[in-house]
Amino acid sequence: MYPSDINDKEWEILEQHVEQGAIGRPRKHNIRTIINAIRYIMRGGCQWRMLPKDFPPWKTVYDYFLRWRNSGKLEKIHDMLVKEVRKMAGKNETPSVGIIDSQSVKTTQKGDL
């Protein structure tokens, strides 16, 4: 167990978005373990090849990460989680106002006169 592992409550939310039906061959590795491995890499900042041996092989984990990233699945999961957090905080699912903060910096212009 690592600090980056998802807990049971987090898994309940994520499971429906990453589990697939009975199409294709059975999985060799537990999908929750794959997610934990991806989170380990993302939170720890280590290289894929340095993934501890108690996770599935790094190439397998990396393949899942690439497929989910390229298909847009990671972005969809992120957007879903943002909406859930906003609802839990008593806010609308999507923000109704956007604020842009810009800073003006005075510069000294040098040039030929």
Backbone as XML, in Angstrom:
<?xml version="1.0"?>
<chain id="A" units="angstrom">
  <residue number="1" name="MET">
    <atom name="N" x="0.847" y="-1.181" z="0.000"/>
    <atom name="CA" x="0.000" y="0.000" z="0.000"/>
    <atom name="C" x="0.888" y="1.239" z="0.000"/>
  </residue>
  <residue number="2" name="TYR">
    <atom name="N" x="0.565" y="2.167" z="-0.874"/>
    <atom name="CA" x="1.320" y="3.410" z="-1.017"/>
    <atom name="C" x="0.408" y="4.595" z="-0.704"/>
  </residue>
  <residue number="3" name="PRO">
    <atom name="N" x="0.981" y="5.718" z="-0.291"/>
    <atom name="CA" x="0.157" y="6.897" z="-0.003"/>
    <atom name="C" x="-0.642" y="7.377" z="-1.221"/>
  </residue>
  <residue number="4" name="SER">
    <atom name="N" x="-0.179" y="7.053" z="-2.410"/>
    <atom name="CA" x="-0.868" y="7.489" z="-3.630"/>
    <atom name="C" x="-2.034" y="6.581" z="-4.013"/>
  </residue>
  <residue number="5" name="ASP">
    <atom name="N" x="-2.199" y="5.435" z="-3.351"/>
    <atom name="CA" x="-3.283" y="4.506" z="-3.687"/>
    <atom name="C" x="-4.650" y="5.147" z="-3.424"/>
  </residue>
  <residue number="6" name="ILE">
    <atom name="N" x="-5.618" y="4.788" z="-4.281"/>
    <atom name="CA" x="-6.969" y="5.306" z="-4.075"/>
    <atom name="C" x="-7.655" y="4.494" z="-2.975"/>
  </residue>
  <residue number="7" name="ASN">
    <atom name="N" x="-8.502" y="5.180" z="-2.219"/>
    <atom name="CA" x="-9.223" y="4.475" z="-1.161"/>
    <atom name="C" x="-10.526" y="3.902" z="-1.724"/>
  </residue>
  <residue number="8" name="ASP">
    <atom name="N" x="-11.265" y="3.177" z="-0.898"/>
    <atom name="CA" x="-12.485" y="2.504" z="-1.363"/>
    <atom name="C" x="-13.535" y="3.486" z="-1.855"/>
  </residue>
  <residue number="9" name="LYS">
    <atom name="N" x="-13.674" y="4.617" z="-1.191"/>
    <atom name="CA" x="-14.677" y="5.607" z="-1.600"/>
    <atom name="C" x="-14.315" y="6.203" z="-2.965"/>
  </residue>
  <residue number="10" name="GLU">
    <atom name="N" x="-13.037" y="6.496" z="-3.162"/>
    <atom name="CA" x="-12.590" y="7.010" z="-4.458"/>
    <atom name="C" x="-12.796" y="5.960" z="-5.550"/>
  </residue>
  <residue number="11" name="TRP">
    <atom name="N" x="-12.542" y="4.703" z="-5.213"/>
    <atom name="CA" x="-12.716" y="3.629" z="-6.189"/>
    <atom name="C" x="-14.176" y="3.487" z="-6.605"/>
  </residue>
  <residue number="12" name="GLU">
    <atom name="N" x="-15.096" y="3.652" z="-5.661"/>
    <atom name="CA" x="-16.522" y="3.578" z="-5.999"/>
    <atom name="C" x="-16.888" y="4.594" z="-7.069"/>
  </residue>
  <residue number="13" name="ILE">
    <atom name="N" x="-16.303" y="5.769" z="-6.990"/>
    <atom name="CA" x="-16.581" y="6.823" z="-7.966"/>
    <atom name="C" x="-15.919" y="6.518" z="-9.304"/>
  </residue>
  <residue number="14" name="LEU">
    <atom name="N" x="-14.680" y="6.064" z="-9.271"/>
    <atom name="CA" x="-13.912" y="5.831" z="-10.494"/>
    <atom name="C" x="-14.276" y="4.545" z="-11.231"/>
  </residue>
  <residue number="15" name="GLU">
    <atom name="N" x="-14.654" y="3.541" z="-10.493"/>
    <atom name="CA" x="-14.840" y="2.206" z="-11.068"/>
    <atom name="C" x="-15.742" y="2.208" z="-12.295"/>
  </residue>
  <residue number="16" name="GLN">
    <atom name="N" x="-16.840" y="2.900" z="-12.223"/>
    <atom name="CA" x="-17.794" y="2.894" z="-13.341"/>
    <atom name="C" x="-17.229" y="3.560" z="-14.599"/>
  </residue>
  <residue number="17" name="HIS">
    <atom name="N" x="-16.186" y="4.367" z="-14.448"/>
    <atom name="CA" x="-15.618" y="5.068" z="-15.588"/>
    <atom name="C" x="-14.430" y="4.342" z="-16.219"/>
  </residue>
  <residue number="18" name="VAL">
    <atom name="N" x="-13.890" y="3.358" z="-15.522"/>
    <atom name="CA" x="-12.729" y="2.644" z="-16.067"/>
    <atom name="C" x="-12.990" y="1.172" z="-16.322"/>
  </residue>
  <residue number="19" name="GLU">
    <atom name="N" x="-13.964" y="0.593" z="-15.651"/>
    <atom name="CA" x="-14.278" y="-0.819" z="-15.883"/>
    <atom name="C" x="-14.966" y="-0.962" z="-17.237"/>
  </residue>
  <residue number="20" name="GLN">
    <atom name="N" x="-14.638" y="-2.022" z="-17.933"/>
    <atom name="CA" x="-15.252" y="-2.301" z="-19.221"/>
    <atom name="C" x="-16.087" y="-3.555" z="-19.106"/>
  </residue>
  <residue number="21" name="GLY">
    <atom name="N" x="-16.942" y="-3.736" z="-20.067"/>
    <atom name="CA" x="-17.790" y="-4.917" z="-20.086"/>
    <atom name="C" x="-16.993" y="-6.169" z="-20.399"/>
  </residue>
  <residue number="22" name="ALA">
    <atom name="N" x="-17.690" y="-7.235" z="-20.704"/>
    <atom name="CA" x="-17.069" y="-8.538" z="-20.958"/>
    <atom name="C" x="-16.596" y="-8.677" z="-22.401"/>
  </residue>
  <residue number="23" name="ILE">
    <atom name="N" x="-16.342" y="-7.554" z="-23.076"/>
    <atom name="CA" x="-15.881" y="-7.601" z="-24.462"/>
    <atom name="C" x="-14.364" y="-7.785" z="-24.464"/>
  </residue>
  <residue number="24" name="GLY">
    <atom name="N" x="-13.879" y="-8.671" z="-25.304"/>
    <atom name="CA" x="-12.437" y="-8.889" z="-25.392"/>
    <atom name="C" x="-11.956" y="-9.933" z="-24.397"/>
  </residue>
  <residue number="25" name="ARG">
    <atom name="N" x="-10.663" y="-10.070" z="-24.357"/>
    <atom name="CA" x="-10.084" y="-11.073" z="-23.459"/>
    <atom name="C" x="-10.082" y="-10.567" z="-22.014"/>
  </residue>
  <residue number="26" name="PRO">
    <atom name="N" x="-10.081" y="-11.487" z="-21.070"/>
    <atom name="CA" x="-10.065" y="-11.079" z="-19.659"/>
    <atom name="C" x="-8.768" y="-10.338" z="-19.315"/>
  </residue>
  <residue number="27" name="ARG">
    <atom name="N" x="-8.871" y="-9.421" z="-18.403"/>
    <atom name="CA" x="-7.697" y="-8.667" z="-17.969"/>
    <atom name="C" x="-6.755" y="-9.550" z="-17.167"/>
  </residue>
  <residue number="28" name="LYS">
    <atom name="N" x="-5.484" y="-9.325" z="-17.368"/>
    <atom name="CA" x="-4.468" y="-10.048" z="-16.610"/>
    <atom name="C" x="-4.209" y="-9.339" z="-15.278"/>
  </residue>
  <residue number="29" name="HIS">
    <atom name="N" x="-4.394" y="-8.003" z="-15.257"/>
    <atom name="CA" x="-4.112" y="-7.197" z="-14.072"/>
    <atom name="C" x="-5.373" y="-6.452" z="-13.634"/>
  </residue>
  <residue number="30" name="ASN">
    <atom name="N" x="-5.504" y="-6.297" z="-12.347"/>
    <atom name="CA" x="-6.626" y="-5.573" z="-11.763"/>
    <atom name="C" x="-6.550" y="-4.103" z="-12.150"/>
  </residue>
  <residue number="31" name="ILE">
    <atom name="N" x="-7.664" y="-3.550" z="-12.626"/>
    <atom name="CA" x="-7.665" y="-2.174" z="-13.112"/>
    <atom name="C" x="-7.388" y="-1.174" z="-11.987"/>
  </residue>
  <residue number="32" name="ARG">
    <atom name="N" x="-7.814" y="-1.486" z="-10.779"/>
    <atom name="CA" x="-7.533" y="-0.600" z="-9.642"/>
    <atom name="C" x="-6.020" y="-0.534" z="-9.386"/>
  </residue>
  <residue number="33" name="THR">
    <atom name="N" x="-5.337" y="-1.649" z="-9.552"/>
    <atom name="CA" x="-3.888" y="-1.683" z="-9.389"/>
    <atom name="C" x="-3.203" y="-0.859" z="-10.476"/>
  </residue>
  <residue number="34" name="ILE">
    <atom name="N" x="-3.751" y="-0.903" z="-11.681"/>
    <atom name="CA" x="-3.226" y="-0.087" z="-12.787"/>
    <atom name="C" x="-3.358" y="1.391" z="-12.438"/>
  </residue>
  <residue number="35" name="ILE">
    <atom name="N" x="-4.530" y="1.782" z="-11.944"/>
    <atom name="CA" x="-4.754" y="3.181" z="-11.568"/>
    <atom name="C" x="-3.811" y="3.583" z="-10.437"/>
  </residue>
  <residue number="36" name="ASN">
    <atom name="N" x="-3.645" y="2.720" z="-9.464"/>
    <atom name="CA" x="-2.723" y="3.018" z="-8.368"/>
    <atom name="C" x="-1.293" y="3.203" z="-8.889"/>
  </residue>
  <residue number="37" name="ALA">
    <atom name="N" x="-0.904" y="2.403" z="-9.866"/>
    <atom name="CA" x="0.436" y="2.526" z="-10.437"/>
    <atom name="C" x="0.596" y="3.852" z="-11.176"/>
  </residue>
  <residue number="38" name="ILE">
    <atom name="N" x="-0.426" y="4.238" z="-11.943"/>
    <atom name="CA" x="-0.384" y="5.523" z="-12.654"/>
    <atom name="C" x="-0.298" y="6.667" z="-11.645"/>
  </residue>
  <residue number="39" name="ARG">
    <atom name="N" x="-1.100" y="6.591" z="-10.588"/>
    <atom name="CA" x="-1.055" y="7.629" z="-9.554"/>
    <atom name="C" x="0.302" y="7.668" z="-8.854"/>
  </residue>
  <residue number="40" name="TYR">
    <atom name="N" x="0.915" y="6.514" z="-8.648"/>
    <atom name="CA" x="2.238" y="6.456" z="-8.031"/>
    <atom name="C" x="3.242" y="7.246" z="-8.874"/>
  </residue>
  <residue number="41" name="ILE">
    <atom name="N" x="3.206" y="7.016" z="-10.177"/>
    <atom name="CA" x="4.111" y="7.713" z="-11.092"/>
    <atom name="C" x="3.815" y="9.214" z="-11.103"/>
  </residue>
  <residue number="42" name="MET">
    <atom name="N" x="2.538" y="9.575" z="-11.222"/>
    <atom name="CA" x="2.168" y="10.985" z="-11.327"/>
    <atom name="C" x="2.468" y="11.762" z="-10.045"/>
  </residue>
  <residue number="43" name="ARG">
    <atom name="N" x="2.215" y="11.167" z="-8.913"/>
    <atom name="CA" x="2.431" y="11.861" z="-7.641"/>
    <atom name="C" x="3.881" y="11.817" z="-7.197"/>
  </residue>
  <residue number="44" name="GLY">
    <atom name="N" x="4.585" y="10.743" z="-7.539"/>
    <atom name="CA" x="5.972" y="10.602" z="-7.107"/>
    <atom name="C" x="6.979" y="11.198" z="-8.080"/>
  </residue>
  <residue number="45" name="GLY">
    <atom name="N" x="6.576" y="11.313" z="-9.340"/>
    <atom name="CA" x="7.442" y="11.910" z="-10.336"/>
    <atom name="C" x="8.600" y="11.034" z="-10.794"/>
  </residue>
  <residue number="46" name="CYS">
    <atom name="N" x="8.514" y="9.731" z="-10.568"/>
    <atom name="CA" x="9.611" y="8.868" z="-11.003"/>
    <atom name="C" x="9.390" y="8.416" z="-12.453"/>
  </residue>
  <residue number="47" name="GLN">
    <atom name="N" x="10.374" y="7.791" z="-13.013"/>
    <atom name="CA" x="10.282" y="7.287" z="-14.373"/>
    <atom name="C" x="9.428" y="6.024" z="-14.405"/>
  </residue>
  <residue number="48" name="TRP">
    <atom name="N" x="8.811" y="5.762" z="-15.557"/>
    <atom name="CA" x="7.958" y="4.584" z="-15.695"/>
    <atom name="C" x="8.735" y="3.310" z="-15.377"/>
  </residue>
  <residue number="49" name="ARG">
    <atom name="N" x="9.972" y="3.236" z="-15.821"/>
    <atom name="CA" x="10.777" y="2.031" z="-15.614"/>
    <atom name="C" x="11.129" y="1.812" z="-14.147"/>
  </residue>
  <residue number="50" name="MET">
    <atom name="N" x="10.932" y="2.831" z="-13.311"/>
    <atom name="CA" x="11.257" y="2.714" z="-11.888"/>
    <atom name="C" x="10.040" y="2.333" z="-11.046"/>
  </residue>
  <residue number="51" name="LEU">
    <atom name="N" x="8.955" y="1.951" z="-11.700"/>
    <atom name="CA" x="7.755" y="1.524" z="-10.990"/>
    <atom name="C" x="8.078" y="0.308" z="-10.128"/>
  </residue>
  <residue number="52" name="PRO">
    <atom name="N" x="7.722" y="0.321" z="-8.837"/>
    <atom name="CA" x="8.027" y="-0.824" z="-7.969"/>
    <atom name="C" x="7.459" y="-2.137" z="-8.524"/>
  </residue>
  <residue number="53" name="LYS">
    <atom name="N" x="8.112" y="-3.226" z="-8.194"/>
    <atom name="CA" x="7.761" y="-4.546" z="-8.735"/>
    <atom name="C" x="6.429" y="-5.090" z="-8.229"/>
  </residue>
  <residue number="54" name="ASP">
    <atom name="N" x="5.859" y="-4.489" z="-7.153"/>
    <atom name="CA" x="4.567" y="-4.998" z="-6.692"/>
    <atom name="C" x="3.403" y="-4.441" z="-7.510"/>
  </residue>
  <residue number="55" name="PHE">
    <atom name="N" x="3.697" y="-3.569" z="-8.481"/>
    <atom name="CA" x="2.706" y="-3.119" z="-9.454"/>
    <atom name="C" x="2.834" y="-3.992" z="-10.699"/>
  </residue>
  <residue number="56" name="PRO">
    <atom name="N" x="1.861" y="-3.924" z="-11.606"/>
    <atom name="CA" x="2.018" y="-4.634" z="-12.880"/>
    <atom name="C" x="3.250" y="-4.097" z="-13.615"/>
  </residue>
  <residue number="57" name="PRO">
    <atom name="N" x="3.720" y="-4.797" z="-14.642"/>
    <atom name="CA" x="4.885" y="-4.322" z="-15.393"/>
    <atom name="C" x="4.690" y="-2.891" z="-15.892"/>
  </residue>
  <residue number="58" name="TRP">
    <atom name="N" x="5.763" y="-2.116" z="-15.866"/>
    <atom name="CA" x="5.662" y="-0.704" z="-16.217"/>
    <atom name="C" x="5.132" y="-0.513" z="-17.633"/>
  </residue>
  <residue number="59" name="LYS">
    <atom name="N" x="5.483" y="-1.388" z="-18.562"/>
    <atom name="CA" x="5.008" y="-1.249" z="-19.941"/>
    <atom name="C" x="3.491" y="-1.393" z="-20.019"/>
  </residue>
  <residue number="60" name="THR">
    <atom name="N" x="2.933" y="-2.279" z="-19.209"/>
    <atom name="CA" x="1.479" y="-2.464" z="-19.167"/>
    <atom name="C" x="0.803" y="-1.210" z="-18.624"/>
  </residue>
  <residue number="61" name="VAL">
    <atom name="N" x="1.330" y="-0.700" z="-17.523"/>
    <atom name="CA" x="0.762" y="0.511" z="-16.906"/>
    <atom name="C" x="0.871" y="1.684" z="-17.871"/>
  </residue>
  <residue number="62" name="TYR">
    <atom name="N" x="2.015" y="1.832" z="-18.514"/>
    <atom name="CA" x="2.233" y="2.921" z="-19.458"/>
    <atom name="C" x="1.283" y="2.807" z="-20.644"/>
  </residue>
  <residue number="63" name="ASP">
    <atom name="N" x="1.026" y="1.583" z="-21.104"/>
    <atom name="CA" x="0.102" y="1.371" z="-22.219"/>
    <atom name="C" x="-1.309" y="1.833" z="-21.857"/>
  </residue>
  <residue number="64" name="TYR">
    <atom name="N" x="-1.767" y="1.476" z="-20.651"/>
    <atom name="CA" x="-3.076" y="1.949" z="-20.203"/>
    <atom name="C" x="-3.103" y="3.470" z="-20.161"/>
  </residue>
  <residue number="65" name="PHE">
    <atom name="N" x="-2.063" y="4.070" z="-19.578"/>
    <atom name="CA" x="-1.996" y="5.526" z="-19.480"/>
    <atom name="C" x="-2.084" y="6.171" z="-20.865"/>
  </residue>
  <residue number="66" name="LEU">
    <atom name="N" x="-1.290" y="5.678" z="-21.814"/>
    <atom name="CA" x="-1.300" y="6.252" z="-23.171"/>
    <atom name="C" x="-2.660" y="6.112" z="-23.840"/>
  </residue>
  <residue number="67" name="ARG">
    <atom name="N" x="-3.250" y="4.915" z="-23.733"/>
    <atom name="CA" x="-4.560" y="4.700" z="-24.371"/>
    <atom name="C" x="-5.615" y="5.616" z="-23.773"/>
  </residue>
  <residue number="68" name="TRP">
    <atom name="N" x="-5.635" y="5.744" z="-22.444"/>
    <atom name="CA" x="-6.627" y="6.597" z="-21.792"/>
    <atom name="C" x="-6.380" y="8.066" z="-22.103"/>
  </residue>
  <residue number="69" name="ARG">
    <atom name="N" x="-5.110" y="8.467" z="-22.148"/>
    <atom name="CA" x="-4.805" y="9.864" z="-22.465"/>
    <atom name="C" x="-5.195" y="10.181" z="-23.903"/>
  </residue>
  <residue number="70" name="ASN">
    <atom name="N" x="-4.794" y="9.324" z="-24.837"/>
    <atom name="CA" x="-5.044" y="9.574" z="-26.254"/>
    <atom name="C" x="-6.518" y="9.485" z="-26.626"/>
  </residue>
  <residue number="71" name="SER">
    <atom name="N" x="-7.275" y="8.669" z="-25.915"/>
    <atom name="CA" x="-8.702" y="8.525" z="-26.216"/>
    <atom name="C" x="-9.549" y="9.615" z="-25.555"/>
  </residue>
  <residue number="72" name="GLY">
    <atom name="N" x="-8.938" y="10.379" z="-24.659"/>
    <atom name="CA" x="-9.676" y="11.422" z="-23.951"/>
    <atom name="C" x="-10.315" y="10.936" z="-22.660"/>
  </residue>
  <residue number="73" name="LYS">
    <atom name="N" x="-10.111" y="9.664" z="-22.320"/>
    <atom name="CA" x="-10.732" y="9.102" z="-21.117"/>
    <atom name="C" x="-10.234" y="9.797" z="-19.847"/>
  </residue>
  <residue number="74" name="LEU">
    <atom name="N" x="-8.942" y="10.093" z="-19.756"/>
    <atom name="CA" x="-8.410" y="10.771" z="-18.569"/>
    <atom name="C" x="-9.031" y="12.155" z="-18.406"/>
  </residue>
  <residue number="75" name="GLU">
    <atom name="N" x="-9.194" y="12.860" z="-19.508"/>
    <atom name="CA" x="-9.806" y="14.191" z="-19.452"/>
    <atom name="C" x="-11.273" y="14.104" z="-19.032"/>
  </residue>
  <residue number="76" name="LYS">
    <atom name="N" x="-11.988" y="13.110" z="-19.526"/>
    <atom name="CA" x="-13.389" y="12.924" z="-19.137"/>
    <atom name="C" x="-13.509" y="12.609" z="-17.650"/>
  </residue>
  <residue number="77" name="ILE">
    <atom name="N" x="-12.616" y="11.760" z="-17.151"/>
    <atom name="CA" x="-12.625" y="11.427" z="-15.724"/>
    <atom name="C" x="-12.318" y="12.674" z="-14.904"/>
  </residue>
  <residue number="78" name="HIS">
    <atom name="N" x="-11.335" y="13.451" z="-15.339"/>
    <atom name="CA" x="-10.996" y="14.692" z="-14.638"/>
    <atom name="C" x="-12.195" y="15.632" z="-14.579"/>
  </residue>
  <residue number="79" name="ASP">
    <atom name="N" x="-12.846" y="15.843" z="-15.719"/>
    <atom name="CA" x="-14.000" y="16.741" z="-15.767"/>
    <atom name="C" x="-15.133" y="16.250" z="-14.874"/>
  </residue>
  <residue number="80" name="MET">
    <atom name="N" x="-15.363" y="14.930" z="-14.858"/>
    <atom name="CA" x="-16.397" y="14.355" z="-13.999"/>
    <atom name="C" x="-16.074" y="14.600" z="-12.528"/>
  </residue>
  <residue number="81" name="LEU">
    <atom name="N" x="-14.807" y="14.423" z="-12.160"/>
    <atom name="CA" x="-14.408" y="14.625" z="-10.761"/>
    <atom name="C" x="-14.528" y="16.090" z="-10.347"/>
  </residue>
  <residue number="82" name="VAL">
    <atom name="N" x="-14.199" y="17.007" z="-11.240"/>
    <atom name="CA" x="-14.348" y="18.432" z="-10.938"/>
    <atom name="C" x="-15.815" y="18.750" z="-10.671"/>
  </residue>
  <residue number="83" name="LYS">
    <atom name="N" x="-16.701" y="18.216" z="-11.491"/>
    <atom name="CA" x="-18.139" y="18.447" z="-11.291"/>
    <atom name="C" x="-18.606" y="17.889" z="-9.947"/>
  </residue>
  <residue number="84" name="GLU">
    <atom name="N" x="-18.137" y="16.687" z="-9.603"/>
    <atom name="CA" x="-18.523" y="16.073" z="-8.327"/>
    <atom name="C" x="-18.049" y="16.915" z="-7.143"/>
  </residue>
  <residue number="85" name="VAL">
    <atom name="N" x="-16.821" y="17.401" z="-7.209"/>
    <atom name="CA" x="-16.280" y="18.221" z="-6.124"/>
    <atom name="C" x="-17.067" y="19.519" z="-6.000"/>
  </residue>
  <residue number="86" name="ARG">
    <atom name="N" x="-17.419" y="20.123" z="-7.125"/>
    <atom name="CA" x="-18.205" y="21.368" z="-7.092"/>
    <atom name="C" x="-19.582" y="21.119" z="-6.475"/>
  </residue>
  <residue number="87" name="LYS">
    <atom name="N" x="-20.209" y="19.986" z="-6.844"/>
    <atom name="CA" x="-21.515" y="19.661" z="-6.257"/>
    <atom name="C" x="-21.402" y="19.464" z="-4.756"/>
  </residue>
  <residue number="88" name="MET">
    <atom name="N" x="-20.356" y="18.758" z="-4.315"/>
    <atom name="CA" x="-20.157" y="18.517" z="-2.886"/>
    <atom name="C" x="-19.935" y="19.826" z="-2.123"/>
  </residue>
  <residue number="89" name="ALA">
    <atom name="N" x="-19.382" y="20.819" z="-2.806"/>
    <atom name="CA" x="-19.134" y="22.118" z="-2.182"/>
    <atom name="C" x="-20.357" y="23.020" z="-2.268"/>
  </residue>
  <residue number="90" name="GLY">
    <atom name="N" x="-21.462" y="22.501" z="-2.833"/>
    <atom name="CA" x="-22.697" y="23.285" z="-2.930"/>
    <atom name="C" x="-22.699" y="24.286" z="-4.073"/>
  </residue>
  <residue number="91" name="LYS">
    <atom name="N" x="-21.865" y="24.061" z="-5.072"/>
    <atom name="CA" x="-21.779" y="24.968" z="-6.223"/>
    <atom name="C" x="-22.393" y="24.309" z="-7.442"/>
  </residue>
  <residue number="92" name="ASN">
    <atom name="N" x="-22.634" y="25.117" z="-8.484"/>
    <atom name="CA" x="-23.076" y="24.568" z="-9.763"/>
    <atom name="C" x="-21.978" y="23.689" z="-10.330"/>
  </residue>
  <residue number="93" name="GLU">
    <atom name="N" x="-22.376" y="22.706" z="-11.149"/>
    <atom name="CA" x="-21.391" y="21.792" z="-11.734"/>
    <atom name="C" x="-20.346" y="22.529" z="-12.562"/>
  </residue>
  <residue number="94" name="THR">
    <atom name="N" x="-20.781" y="23.560" z="-13.268"/>
    <atom name="CA" x="-19.838" y="24.332" z="-14.081"/>
    <atom name="C" x="-19.801" y="25.768" z="-13.576"/>
  </residue>
  <residue number="95" name="PRO">
    <atom name="N" x="-18.631" y="26.385" z="-13.601"/>
    <atom name="CA" x="-18.532" y="27.771" z="-13.135"/>
    <atom name="C" x="-19.353" y="28.693" z="-14.023"/>
  </residue>
  <residue number="96" name="SER">
    <atom name="N" x="-19.936" y="29.708" z="-13.423"/>
    <atom name="CA" x="-20.740" y="30.657" z="-14.194"/>
    <atom name="C" x="-19.981" y="31.942" z="-14.484"/>
  </residue>
  <residue number="97" name="VAL">
    <atom name="N" x="-18.839" y="32.110" z="-13.866"/>
    <atom name="CA" x="-18.050" y="33.317" z="-14.050"/>
    <atom name="C" x="-16.592" y="32.919" z="-14.253"/>
  </residue>
  <residue number="98" name="GLY">
    <atom name="N" x="-15.942" y="33.616" z="-15.135"/>
    <atom name="CA" x="-14.512" y="33.409" z="-15.331"/>
    <atom name="C" x="-13.786" y="34.708" z="-15.036"/>
  </residue>
  <residue number="99" name="ILE">
    <atom name="N" x="-12.686" y="34.625" z="-14.381"/>
    <atom name="CA" x="-11.909" y="35.810" z="-14.048"/>
    <atom name="C" x="-10.538" y="35.675" z="-14.690"/>
  </residue>
  <residue number="100" name="ILE">
    <atom name="N" x="-10.170" y="36.706" z="-15.396"/>
    <atom name="CA" x="-8.849" y="36.734" z="-16.011"/>
    <atom name="C" x="-8.047" y="37.810" z="-15.315"/>
  </residue>
  <residue number="101" name="ASP">
    <atom name="N" x="-6.903" y="37.441" z="-14.815"/>
    <atom name="CA" x="-6.038" y="38.376" z="-14.119"/>
    <atom name="C" x="-4.833" y="38.637" z="-14.998"/>
  </residue>
  <residue number="102" name="SER">
    <atom name="N" x="-4.633" y="39.900" z="-15.318"/>
    <atom name="CA" x="-3.460" y="40.221" z="-16.121"/>
    <atom name="C" x="-2.654" y="41.278" z="-15.393"/>
  </residue>
  <residue number="103" name="GLN">
    <atom name="N" x="-1.407" y="41.308" z="-15.699"/>
    <atom name="CA" x="-0.514" y="42.245" z="-15.040"/>
    <atom name="C" x="0.184" y="43.063" z="-16.112"/>
  </residue>
  <residue number="104" name="SER">
    <atom name="N" x="0.165" y="44.354" z="-15.915"/>
    <atom name="CA" x="0.863" y="45.234" z="-16.848"/>
    <atom name="C" x="2.258" y="45.497" z="-16.312"/>
  </residue>
  <residue number="105" name="VAL">
    <atom name="N" x="3.213" y="45.397" z="-17.190"/>
    <atom name="CA" x="4.582" y="45.651" z="-16.805"/>
    <atom name="C" x="5.104" y="46.781" z="-17.674"/>
  </residue>
  <residue number="106" name="LYS">
    <atom name="N" x="5.584" y="47.834" z="-17.022"/>
    <atom name="CA" x="6.132" y="48.944" z="-17.774"/>
    <atom name="C" x="7.509" y="48.543" z="-18.287"/>
  </residue>
  <residue number="107" name="THR">
    <atom name="N" x="7.745" y="48.885" z="-19.514"/>
    <atom name="CA" x="9.042" y="48.597" z="-20.096"/>
    <atom name="C" x="9.655" y="49.879" z="-20.603"/>
  </residue>
  <residue number="108" name="THR">
    <atom name="N" x="10.932" y="49.886" z="-20.707"/>
    <atom name="CA" x="11.639" y="51.025" z="-21.283"/>
    <atom name="C" x="12.013" y="50.643" z="-22.679"/>
  </residue>
  <residue number="109" name="GLN">
    <atom name="N" x="11.544" y="51.441" z="-23.591"/>
    <atom name="CA" x="11.826" y="51.141" z="-24.990"/>
    <atom name="C" x="13.147" y="51.771" z="-25.386"/>
  </residue>
  <residue number="110" name="LYS">
    <atom name="N" x="13.998" y="50.999" z="-25.970"/>
    <atom name="CA" x="15.256" y="51.514" z="-26.486"/>
    <atom name="C" x="15.220" y="51.378" z="-27.992"/>
  </residue>
  <residue number="111" name="GLY">
    <atom name="N" x="15.623" y="52.366" z="-28.613"/>
    <atom name="CA" x="15.649" y="52.281" z="-30.053"/>
    <atom name="C" x="16.420" y="53.462" z="-30.644"/>
  </residue>
  <residue number="112" name="ASP">
    <atom name="N" x="16.598" y="53.389" z="-31.927"/>
    <atom name="CA" x="17.297" y="54.476" z="-32.598"/>
    <atom name="C" x="16.323" y="55.611" z="-32.832"/>
  </residue>
  <residue number="113" name="LEU">
    <atom name="N" x="16.707" y="56.816" z="-32.451"/>
    <atom name="CA" x="15.862" y="58.001" z="-32.689"/>
    <atom name="C" x="16.420" y="58.848" z="-33.759"/>
  </residue>
</chain>
